[in-house]
Amino acid sequence: MQGSDTDTTTDTSSTTEQDTSTGVTPTTADPPTTTTAPTTTTTVDPTTVDPTDTSTTTTTGETTDTSTTTTTGETTDTTTTTSGETTDTSTTTTTGDTTDSTTTTTTGDTTDTETTAPNSCGDGILDAGEDCDQDNLGGADCVGLGFGGGTLACADDCSFDTSLCLMESCGNGTLDEKETCDGADLDGESCASQGFAGGTLACNDTCNGFDVSGCTTCGDDQKQDSEACDGADLDGESCVSQGFGGGTLACNADCGGFDVSQCDPCGNDQIDDDEVCDGAALANQTCESLGFGGGTLGCVATCDEFDTSQCDSCGNDQLDAGETCDGAALGGATCESLGFDGGTLACAADSCGAFDTSGCVGCGNDKLDGDEPCDGSELDGETCETQGFFGGTLACTEQCDDFDLSQCSDCGNNQLDAGETCDGSDLGGATCESQGFAGGTLTCATGCGAFDTSACTE
C-alpha cells in the first residue's frame, strides 16, 4: 500500500479502531459515506487483496484521507477514516466476483454522507436520493417546504406528499406559487380539460388540486353508474322494452332518463291518445257489440280501427253471401211465400241458413193448425205402434193431411204380413232343404225381407 500518511492494518474481527492522535473511538454502524475535498489522498491498489484482511487508513490533523478497498470472493471489509475530531466509517460488501468501492473523505469537522443501496425505499431509513422514507421525514415539515402549515407525509416512492400541506396564500383568489388553483382562478382548466364531458370545475380547500364533484361524464356516449343512459349508449333499452309498440328511443340531455318522444305507442296493449284499440285492448268492444253474431274481434296493426275479419256476420241483420236470412233481413220471404196460410216468418238465429217458420200458420210450421193431424215433426203423439204397426218411424205428409206410414213395419211380430218374406220364427214353411241346401237351420234376416241361410249346410 502506498500513501503519504501512516497506514495501519487491522484484522476484520475488530470493528473499531482508536485514533492515535485524539483517542476517539469510531463506530461502524454508520452507512458508507463520501465527501470530496481537494487535499491529500491515500489510495489502496485495487488489484490483489487478501480476502481475509481489512485495510484502514487513519490521518490526524486537518488533512483528507481516502481509503478504497477492492475484494474478490465472498468477504466483507471495513474501512475507518478519522480526521480531526470526526470519525467516519464505511463498509464495503462484495459477493461473487463483483468489486464495490466506498471512498470516505473528511475535512476538518464536517462530514457528508452518500449511500448507494438498491431497493432501500420503504425500510424507514433515509438513504441517498430519498426525500423521506415511511415516517422518517428527515426533520422536514410543510412550513420548511414553503407552505403555511399542514401535515407533511411520505409517498410510496419516498418523495414528499404535500397534499395535506396548507398555503397561507390559499383563499385570496389569486394563483400563487405552488398553488394549482385558488378560488375562481382555475389557471384556465375546466371539467373538459380534466377528462370529463362537462360540468363545473372548482378548486379544493387547500388550493393544491381541483374539485371535480361538479363535473359530469354525460355526453361521452358511455353510460356510467349514476346515468340511465348516455347518448347512443342506451344500456340495451329500446322503445319496446320501455312499453311501446316500436319507434326510436333516445337519451335525455342530462343522461337521467330516456326520451320516448319518437316511440310509437301502438302495440303496447294500451289505448293511447287517438287510438281506437291497441292489441288486446279493445275498449270493451266485441263482435256482438259491433253488430255481428259472434266471433273474435281484433285490432288492426295501426291501432286506428277494429279487425272484424274473424267476426261471424250472422246476426248483423244484413244478408251476406251464403246466408238464407239474417235477423230481420229475410230477403223478401214471408210465411205465405213459403206456402203457409199466414203468420210471422223469422230467421234461425244460430245459423242464418234457414227460416224459422214456427210463427207461420199452416202446414210446415211444425204446429197443428186447424184440422191438421200432423205438421212436420209435430205428430200429435202418434207413432208407428199407435198406428197398428210393430215398429218403425212415423212421419207426416207434406200436405199435413195424413201420417206417412212408409217407414212403419210389422217386421218382428213373428207374423208373416203383406210384403214380408218371413218374420222372426214365421218362415212361411220354408227350410234349408226348400232353399236347396242339404240341411241346417233356416232363419229370417233383419227387415223380414229375406231368409238367413248362413246356418244351412250343403
KEDREN-51683 format. One line per 2 residues: number of its first residue (from 0); their letters; for each residue x, y, z of C-alpha. Coordinates in nm, 3 decimals. Each point is the difference from the previous one (the first is absolute). Layout:
REM KEDREN-51683
NUM = A = X Y Z  ... $
This chain:
REM KEDREN-51683
0 = MQ = 0.000 0.000 0.000  0.129 0.341 -0.087 $
2 = GS = -0.086 0.336 0.158  0.126 0.317 0.152 $
4 = DT = -0.145 -0.081 0.342  0.047 -0.274 0.256 $
6 = DT = -0.179 -0.327 -0.092  -0.129 -0.251 0.253 $
8 = TT = -0.128 -0.351 -0.077  -0.274 -0.136 0.228 $
10 = DT = -0.156 -0.353 0.016  -0.365 -0.018 -0.119 $
12 = SS = -0.118 -0.141 0.331  0.051 0.351 0.150 $
14 = TT = -0.269 0.253 -0.084  0.156 0.306 0.169 $
16 = EQ = 0.332 0.175 -0.003  0.126 0.267 0.238 $
18 = DT = 0.144 0.314 -0.163  0.357 0.037 0.118 $
20 = ST = -0.009 0.376 0.003  -0.336 0.070 0.171 $
22 = GV = -0.095 -0.314 0.183  -0.351 0.001 -0.159 $
24 = TP = -0.149 -0.343 -0.066  -0.191 -0.013 -0.331 $
26 = TT = -0.322 -0.203 -0.049  -0.066 -0.222 -0.301 $
28 = AD = -0.385 0.021 0.010  -0.008 0.302 -0.233 $
30 = PP = -0.076 -0.065 -0.370  0.272 0.053 -0.264 $
32 = TT = 0.084 0.370 -0.048  0.173 0.205 -0.264 $
34 = TT = 0.135 0.356 0.029  0.207 0.172 -0.262 $
36 = AP = 0.277 0.245 0.092  0.310 0.100 -0.202 $
38 = TT = 0.263 -0.109 0.253  0.242 -0.285 0.054 $
40 = TT = -0.132 -0.342 -0.111  0.100 -0.352 0.101 $
42 = TV = -0.077 -0.277 -0.251  0.002 -0.379 0.032 $
44 = DP = 0.109 -0.199 -0.306  -0.323 -0.183 -0.108 $
46 = TT = 0.174 -0.282 -0.187  0.072 -0.272 0.262 $
48 = VD = -0.120 -0.003 0.358  -0.009 -0.286 0.240 $
50 = PT = -0.371 -0.069 0.058  0.059 -0.058 0.371 $
52 = DT = 0.155 0.340 0.072  -0.142 0.346 0.055 $
54 = ST = 0.197 0.315 -0.072  -0.053 0.319 0.197 $
56 = TT = 0.163 0.337 -0.061  -0.002 0.260 0.278 $
58 = TT = 0.107 0.364 -0.030  0.020 0.260 0.272 $
60 = GE = -0.014 0.371 -0.034  -0.188 0.197 -0.267 $
62 = TT = 0.085 -0.227 -0.291  -0.230 -0.218 -0.213 $
64 = DT = 0.039 -0.376 -0.026  -0.150 -0.232 -0.255 $
66 = ST = -0.011 -0.377 0.036  -0.106 -0.232 -0.281 $
68 = TT = -0.038 -0.372 0.056  -0.050 -0.254 -0.279 $
70 = TT = -0.092 -0.356 0.092  -0.068 -0.308 -0.204 $
72 = GE = -0.170 -0.304 0.141  -0.270 0.017 0.266 $
74 = TT = 0.154 0.214 0.280  -0.092 0.322 0.174 $
76 = DT = 0.260 0.280 0.054  -0.031 0.295 0.232 $
78 = TT = 0.196 0.327 -0.036  0.005 0.272 0.264 $
80 = TT = 0.134 0.350 -0.069  0.048 0.262 0.268 $
82 = SG = 0.082 0.367 -0.056  0.020 0.253 0.274 $
84 = ET = -0.275 -0.076 0.251  -0.234 -0.166 -0.248 $
86 = TD = -0.009 -0.371 -0.064  -0.153 -0.154 -0.314 $
88 = TS = -0.038 -0.366 -0.069  -0.080 -0.169 -0.330 $
90 = TT = -0.077 -0.364 -0.061  0.035 -0.174 -0.335 $
92 = TT = -0.160 -0.339 -0.064  0.071 -0.202 -0.313 $
94 = TG = -0.164 -0.321 -0.119  0.139 -0.212 -0.281 $
96 = DT = 0.256 0.167 -0.223  -0.148 0.348 0.023 $
98 = TD = 0.202 0.278 0.159  -0.166 0.288 0.187 $
100 = ST = 0.198 0.299 0.122  -0.091 0.263 0.252 $
102 = TT = 0.208 0.315 0.043  -0.015 0.207 0.315 $
104 = TT = 0.152 0.348 0.014  -0.011 0.221 0.305 $
106 = TG = 0.119 0.359 0.033  0.008 0.172 0.332 $
108 = DT = -0.318 -0.056 0.204  -0.238 -0.045 -0.296 $
110 = TD = -0.122 -0.335 -0.133  -0.226 -0.060 -0.304 $
112 = TE = -0.158 -0.341 -0.049  -0.111 -0.170 -0.322 $
114 = TT = -0.134 -0.353 -0.002  -0.070 -0.225 -0.294 $
116 = AP = -0.247 -0.274 0.101  -0.237 -0.148 -0.260 $
118 = NS = -0.372 -0.053 0.086  0.036 0.183 0.331 $
120 = CG = -0.326 0.208 -0.029  -0.247 -0.121 0.261 $
122 = DG = 0.249 -0.109 0.264  -0.051 0.312 0.213 $
124 = IL = 0.361 0.107 -0.047  0.070 0.325 -0.181 $
126 = DA = 0.238 -0.089 -0.282  0.161 0.200 -0.278 $
128 = GE = -0.252 0.117 -0.259  -0.297 -0.034 0.238 $
130 = DC = -0.197 0.301 0.129  -0.141 -0.218 0.274 $
132 = DQ = -0.063 -0.364 0.085  -0.328 -0.102 0.164 $
134 = DN = -0.027 0.205 0.324  0.359 0.120 -0.029 $
136 = LG = -0.036 0.351 -0.141  0.355 0.100 0.080 $
138 = GA = -0.130 0.284 0.216  -0.188 0.162 -0.289 $
140 = DC = -0.349 0.148 0.033  -0.250 0.198 -0.210 $
142 = VG = 0.132 0.335 0.123  0.356 -0.094 -0.086 $
144 = LG = -0.112 -0.077 -0.354  -0.152 0.343 -0.045 $
146 = FG = -0.358 -0.069 0.108  -0.190 0.184 0.268 $
148 = GG = -0.069 -0.314 0.202  -0.169 -0.334 -0.017 $
150 = TL = 0.116 -0.359 0.025  0.288 -0.129 -0.208 $
152 = AC = 0.001 -0.368 -0.098  0.221 -0.235 -0.197 $
154 = AD = -0.116 -0.159 -0.328  0.064 -0.361 -0.095 $
156 = DC = 0.290 0.106 -0.223  0.171 0.171 0.295 $
158 = SF = -0.081 0.351 -0.128  -0.181 0.260 0.209 $
160 = DT = -0.382 -0.010 -0.007  -0.113 0.361 0.045 $
162 = SL = -0.369 -0.063 -0.068  -0.087 0.088 0.361 $
164 = CL = 0.227 0.303 0.016  -0.169 0.338 0.013 $
166 = ME = 0.108 0.317 -0.172  -0.046 0.334 0.172 $
168 = SC = -0.095 0.154 -0.330  -0.281 -0.254 -0.063 $
170 = GN = -0.334 0.177 -0.008  0.111 0.337 -0.131 $
172 = GT = -0.140 -0.078 -0.345  0.341 0.043 -0.161 $
174 = LD = 0.210 -0.281 -0.138  0.321 0.014 0.204 $
176 = EK = 0.314 -0.212 -0.005  -0.059 -0.372 0.063 $
178 = ET = -0.378 0.045 -0.036  -0.188 -0.205 -0.259 $
180 = CD = -0.295 0.234 0.023  -0.148 0.255 0.240 $
182 = GA = -0.372 0.070 0.025  -0.132 0.097 -0.342 $
184 = DL = 0.349 0.008 -0.149  0.028 -0.347 -0.155 $
186 = DG = 0.302 0.081 -0.215  -0.210 -0.048 -0.312 $
188 = ES = -0.104 -0.356 0.091  -0.352 -0.139 -0.036 $
190 = CA = -0.190 -0.326 0.039  0.069 -0.073 -0.366 $
192 = SQ = 0.375 0.049 0.039  -0.015 -0.236 0.296 $
194 = GF = -0.147 -0.274 -0.217  -0.370 0.049 0.073 $
196 = AG = -0.281 0.062 -0.248  -0.119 0.314 0.173 $
198 = GT = -0.104 0.156 0.327  0.152 0.261 0.234 $
200 = LA = 0.359 -0.032 0.122  0.097 0.148 0.337 $
202 = CN = 0.312 0.036 0.216  0.042 -0.204 0.318 $
204 = DT = 0.044 0.158 0.345  0.378 -0.038 0.004 $
206 = CN = 0.059 0.148 -0.347  0.213 -0.299 -0.096 $
208 = GF = -0.255 -0.175 -0.218  -0.335 0.022 -0.175 $
210 = DV = -0.345 -0.089 0.129  -0.160 -0.206 -0.280 $
212 = SG = -0.321 -0.085 0.187  -0.186 0.243 -0.226 $
214 = CT = 0.134 -0.161 -0.316  -0.202 -0.250 -0.195 $
216 = TC = 0.067 -0.274 -0.252  -0.341 0.049 -0.168 $
218 = GD = 0.058 0.044 -0.370  0.287 -0.241 -0.056 $
220 = DQ = -0.227 -0.279 -0.135  0.101 -0.225 0.286 $
222 = KQ = -0.254 -0.075 0.274  0.140 0.044 0.350 $
224 = DS = -0.144 -0.145 0.321  -0.200 0.312 0.086 $
226 = EA = -0.140 0.037 -0.354  -0.309 -0.163 -0.151 $
228 = CD = 0.159 0.032 -0.343  0.254 0.216 -0.183 $
230 = GA = -0.045 0.109 -0.361  0.003 -0.307 -0.220 $
232 = DL = 0.061 -0.229 0.298  -0.355 -0.097 0.101 $
234 = DG = 0.109 -0.289 0.223  -0.183 -0.246 -0.226 $
236 = ES = -0.335 0.174 0.034  -0.244 0.069 -0.287 $
238 = CV = -0.350 0.138 -0.056  -0.137 -0.352 0.032 $
240 = SQ = 0.176 -0.067 0.331  -0.140 0.331 0.124 $
242 = GF = -0.354 -0.119 -0.072  -0.058 0.143 -0.345 $
244 = GG = -0.088 -0.175 -0.322  0.309 0.122 -0.182 $
246 = GT = 0.183 0.313 -0.113  0.335 0.156 0.084 $
248 = LA = 0.111 0.038 0.362  0.244 0.277 0.096 $
250 = CN = 0.176 0.123 0.314  -0.086 0.325 0.179 $
252 = AD = 0.260 0.276 -0.013  0.076 -0.040 0.371 $
254 = CG = 0.044 -0.378 -0.028  -0.255 -0.040 0.276 $
256 = GF = -0.269 -0.173 -0.204  -0.127 -0.100 -0.341 $
258 = DV = -0.157 0.213 -0.272  -0.307 -0.191 -0.123 $
260 = SQ = -0.137 0.275 -0.225  0.085 -0.203 -0.310 $
262 = CD = -0.145 -0.325 0.133  -0.324 -0.129 -0.150 $
264 = PC = -0.258 -0.092 0.265  -0.191 -0.227 -0.240 $
266 = GN = 0.078 -0.355 0.095  0.038 0.039 0.375 $
268 = DQ = -0.346 -0.141 0.075  -0.108 0.336 0.138 $
270 = ID = -0.237 0.243 -0.169  0.193 0.327 -0.024 $
272 = DD = -0.099 0.338 -0.141  -0.219 -0.043 -0.311 $
274 = EV = 0.028 -0.381 -0.026  -0.324 -0.193 -0.056 $
276 = CD = 0.154 -0.317 0.138  0.344 -0.143 0.071 $
278 = GA = 0.078 -0.371 -0.015  -0.208 -0.172 0.265 $
280 = AL = -0.142 0.333 0.118  -0.334 0.021 -0.187 $
282 = AN = -0.176 0.271 0.203  -0.244 -0.266 0.128 $
284 = QT = -0.131 -0.063 -0.352  -0.088 -0.344 -0.143 $
286 = CE = -0.126 -0.140 -0.328  -0.350 -0.002 0.146 $
288 = SL = 0.020 0.363 0.118  0.100 0.096 -0.352 $
290 = GF = -0.307 -0.174 -0.145  0.137 -0.342 -0.082 $
292 = GG = -0.143 -0.329 0.107  0.322 -0.106 0.169 $
294 = GT = 0.364 -0.075 -0.065  0.328 0.152 0.117 $
296 = LG = 0.059 0.374 -0.026  0.351 0.133 -0.062 $
298 = CV = 0.187 0.326 -0.058  0.184 0.096 -0.318 $
300 = AT = 0.377 0.059 0.017  -0.040 0.378 -0.023 $
302 = CD = -0.230 0.011 0.303  -0.250 0.223 -0.184 $
304 = EF = -0.282 -0.251 -0.056  -0.132 -0.341 0.104 $
306 = DT = 0.078 -0.318 -0.190  -0.336 -0.178 -0.060 $
308 = SQ = 0.137 -0.263 -0.237  -0.052 -0.269 0.264 $
310 = CD = -0.348 0.117 0.092  -0.304 -0.204 -0.115 $
312 = SC = -0.224 0.210 -0.223  -0.308 -0.200 0.100 $
314 = GN = -0.191 0.223 0.234  0.082 0.336 -0.152 $
316 = DQ = -0.343 0.032 -0.160  0.165 0.007 -0.339 $
318 = LD = -0.048 -0.270 -0.258  0.357 -0.099 -0.081 $
320 = AG = 0.131 -0.256 -0.246  -0.100 -0.355 0.092 $
322 = ET = -0.277 0.108 0.235  -0.370 -0.089 -0.052 $
324 = CD = -0.098 0.276 0.237  0.152 0.209 0.281 $
326 = GA = -0.212 0.130 0.280  -0.264 0.226 -0.149 $
328 = AL = 0.158 -0.035 -0.344  -0.216 -0.275 -0.157 $
330 = GG = 0.077 0.077 -0.360  -0.370 0.077 -0.063 $
332 = AT = -0.126 -0.340 0.114  -0.328 -0.037 0.197 $
334 = CE = -0.206 -0.280 0.147  -0.229 0.019 -0.302 $
336 = SL = 0.290 -0.017 -0.245  0.105 -0.317 0.173 $
338 = GF = -0.349 -0.154 -0.037  -0.150 0.083 0.330 $
340 = DG = -0.339 0.153 0.054  0.151 0.290 0.185 $
342 = GT = 0.192 0.090 0.312  0.341 0.158 0.074 $
344 = LA = 0.314 -0.133 -0.164  0.338 0.023 0.181 $
346 = CA = 0.362 -0.099 -0.056  0.174 -0.279 0.190 $
348 = AD = 0.219 0.192 0.242  0.276 -0.261 0.030 $
350 = SC = 0.091 -0.043 -0.364  -0.163 0.252 -0.231 $
352 = GA = -0.033 -0.298 -0.234  -0.372 -0.067 0.037 $
354 = FD = -0.332 0.166 0.078  -0.180 -0.042 0.327 $
356 = TS = -0.362 -0.079 -0.099  -0.124 -0.059 0.351 $
358 = GC = -0.190 0.327 -0.020  -0.174 -0.094 -0.325 $
360 = VG = -0.354 -0.141 -0.014  -0.059 -0.309 -0.212 $
362 = CG = 0.177 -0.321 -0.108  0.374 0.009 0.048 $
364 = ND = 0.029 0.201 0.317  0.034 -0.304 0.223 $
366 = KL = -0.325 0.104 0.169  -0.342 -0.150 -0.023 $
368 = DG = -0.221 0.259 -0.158  -0.370 -0.054 -0.075 $
370 = DE = -0.082 -0.362 -0.079  0.357 -0.109 -0.066 $
372 = PC = 0.070 -0.351 0.141  0.369 0.078 -0.010 $
374 = DG = 0.246 0.269 -0.116  0.363 -0.077 -0.064 $
376 = SE = 0.148 -0.132 0.320  -0.322 0.065 0.183 $
378 = LD = -0.177 -0.343 -0.008  -0.241 0.070 0.283 $
380 = GE = 0.148 -0.289 0.200  -0.054 -0.263 -0.262 $
382 = TC = 0.252 -0.277 -0.089  0.019 -0.301 -0.229 $
384 = ET = -0.116 -0.217 0.289  -0.310 0.218 0.068 $
386 = QG = -0.075 -0.030 -0.365  -0.010 -0.381 0.034 $
388 = FF = 0.350 -0.088 -0.104  0.259 -0.198 0.188 $
390 = GG = 0.265 0.278 -0.037  0.166 0.246 -0.231 $
392 = TL = 0.006 0.380 -0.041  -0.323 0.196 -0.044 $
394 = AC = 0.000 0.321 -0.205  -0.245 0.263 -0.133 $
396 = TE = -0.086 0.058 -0.361  0.110 0.323 -0.166 $
398 = QC = -0.360 0.120 -0.013  -0.045 -0.058 0.373 $
400 = DD = -0.316 -0.197 -0.081  0.106 -0.349 0.114 $
402 = FD = 0.275 -0.209 0.154  0.278 -0.147 -0.214 $
404 = LS = 0.008 -0.373 0.084  0.268 -0.093 -0.253 $
406 = QC = 0.263 -0.044 0.267  -0.230 -0.198 0.233 $
408 = SD = 0.016 -0.382 0.002  -0.143 -0.312 0.166 $
410 = CG = 0.335 -0.171 -0.042  0.088 -0.162 0.329 $
412 = NN = -0.345 -0.107 0.108  0.067 -0.364 -0.108 $
414 = QL = -0.288 0.027 -0.242  0.041 -0.014 -0.374 $
416 = DA = -0.167 0.319 -0.118  -0.049 0.142 -0.346 $
418 = GE = 0.328 0.080 -0.167  0.202 -0.215 0.238 $
420 = TC = 0.201 -0.308 -0.104  0.018 -0.115 0.355 $
422 = DG = -0.037 0.148 0.347  0.193 -0.138 0.293 $
424 = SD = -0.096 -0.361 0.050  -0.267 0.017 -0.270 $
426 = LG = 0.184 -0.126 -0.308  -0.310 -0.078 -0.201 $
428 = GA = 0.091 -0.370 0.008  0.339 0.051 -0.162 $
430 = TC = 0.308 -0.208 0.105  0.364 -0.036 -0.096 $
432 = ES = -0.096 -0.295 -0.220  -0.271 0.203 -0.178 $
434 = QG = 0.262 0.257 -0.067  0.224 -0.265 -0.167 $
436 = FA = 0.224 -0.092 0.291  0.063 -0.344 0.137 $
438 = GG = -0.097 0.101 0.348  0.054 0.243 0.278 $
440 = TL = -0.207 0.270 0.168  -0.174 0.275 -0.198 $
442 = TC = -0.071 0.339 0.165  -0.150 0.338 -0.099 $
444 = AT = 0.226 0.294 -0.080  -0.043 0.337 0.163 $
446 = GC = -0.270 0.199 -0.175  -0.209 -0.304 -0.079 $
448 = GA = 0.080 0.025 -0.366  0.224 -0.306 -0.047 $
450 = FD = 0.110 -0.331 0.152  0.325 -0.041 0.190 $
452 = TS = 0.167 -0.320 -0.134  0.328 0.040 0.184 $
454 = AC = -0.084 -0.302 0.220  -0.099 -0.224 -0.290 $
456 = TE = 0.237 -0.275 -0.122  0.070 -0.135 -0.346 $
